[in-house]
Amino acid sequence: MRKLLVRSSLALLVLALLSTAGFAKDYKKSWTIHEKVMVGQQVIEKGNYTVKFSDQNGELIILRDGKEVARAPYEIVTLAKPSQTDLSSYTSSPEGMKKLNRLEFNGLPFAISIKAN
């Protein structure tokens, strides 16, 4: 009976440890832009922002002074090695504005690729 109790306890412990491995890690990073940029369908002005995202595909949330100003769906792109710097890449929108295409943050092993709307 005691062996059964020990084995059951160990099995529950292992399951509990494995179940937490599937949860996404959330990130909050600073991001500065120097001119107007489209993020998803929203236009944001130059300035300092906070971006929130996780290490799984999801929705990027952009905040300014704690208030949400934009959201955009994204996919995670695994990098060969962690990024050496913060990097923003852009494409041109049909309106002639820069449109956020991708974000990399120093030390992270993945990039955030913004999905086209």
C-alpha positions, -999 to +999 in steps of 0.1 A: +000+000+000+028+024+009+046+017-025+014+025-043+010+058-024+046+068-032+043+059-069+010+078-072+026+108-055+056+107-078+034+103-109+013+134-098+045+154-093+058+145-127+025+154-143+024+187-125+059+196-137+052+186-173+019+205-174+036+239-167+060+234-196+032+240-221+025+276-209+037+306-228+061+330-213+049+366-214+072+395-224+070+432-220+096+453-239+103+489-247+101+500-283+109+535-298+098+546-332+110+578-349+081+584-374+045+574-379+041+536-385+012+513-392+008+483-369-020+461-382-047+485-392-037+512-367-014+542-373+008+551-343+028+582-339+065+585-332+074+580-296+082+555-268+060+524-264+057+492-245+050+460-265+035+429-249+037+394-264+044+358-256+068+332-269+039+316-288+019+328-317-007+354-306-015+390-306+010+418-301-003+446-278+013+481-281+009+504-251+017+541-247+017+555-211-001+523-200-029+526-226-034+503-255-029+520-288-027+490-312-030+453-316-018+430-343-016+392-348+018+377-350+038+345-355+070+334-338+100+329-360+128+310-344+163+325-349+195+306-354+209+324-324+195+350-300+192+385-314+222+408-307+202+440-308+167+454-309+155+455-345+123+467-362+117+460-399+091+475-421+074+472-455+055+499-474+018+501-470-005+508-499-010+543-483+027+549-486+035+546-449+059+523-432+041+492-419+056+471-391+067+437-404+089+422-377+104+429-343+135+414-327+147+421-291+182+417-278+188+383-262+156+367-274+159+335-296+129+344-317+115+372-338+079+385-339+066+384-375+034+406-379+007+388-399-007+406-429-043+417-423 
